[in-house]
């Protein structure tokens, strides 16, 4: 019986409780049936990129699945590029940080997570760990779906569009980094994953 594993990777200082993660998880779980089982995996990522990817890759290895799809938002989109290239699977990038080491270099220090206000230490060595995961160019654009908002206040949508050249792209006029109208566009994400 073919099973699909859908991995969702949240953004920097975010969590599996982010609105996009919750909405996507509900849509995926609603599609899962006995004949067509889908496993939803949306872990709390760790401050360390290396440990985060180690944890996710262990789950991918241990999970009994025939098909893998990775979805990532912001920093999660950066991780999704790495995993999509490594496993040759489909990847969905939502306002991804395509150059995370550059974007996050100024954030080294004590931070709090958005949902819980829990403090955590984002160390300079984590920037080096991010560099180790950098995808310079995607090898097969047809495996990717990009959703980029022109109104993203944190990341440059031009850079995203260029990075995912040749892939399916949905470029939103306006919107914001969190893609507040995500529910309107979720059907397109689902079509790409299961189409």
Buried (B, 14 or more C-beta within 10 A) or exposed (E): EEBBBBBBBBBBBBBBEBEBBEBBBEBBEEBBEEEEBBBBBBBBBBBBBBEBBEBBBEBBEEEEBEBBBBBBBBBBBBBBBBBBBBBEBBBBBBBBBBBBBEBBEEEBEEBEBBBEEEEBEBEEEBBEBBEEBBBEEBEEBEBBBBBBBBBBEEBBBEBBBEBBEEBBBBBBEEBBBBBBEBEEBBEBBBEBBBE
